[in-house]
């Protein structure tokens, strides 16, 4: 998701997106710990998406 798309969403939608990203991050971490994760670059992408959402939420506050 682009930052420009995030800026058009309201705060409630961004919080919901953040919650789903945090759940995805947890799931990926568990897969990595049990060595079931083949594409480890997904962790980096999710972590950066979380940072983007938190940045947009901070600017809206």
Secondary structure, 3 states (H helix, E strand, C coil): CCHHHHHHCCHHHHHHHHHHHHHHHHHHHHHHHCCCCCCCHHHHHHHHHHHHHHHHHHHHC
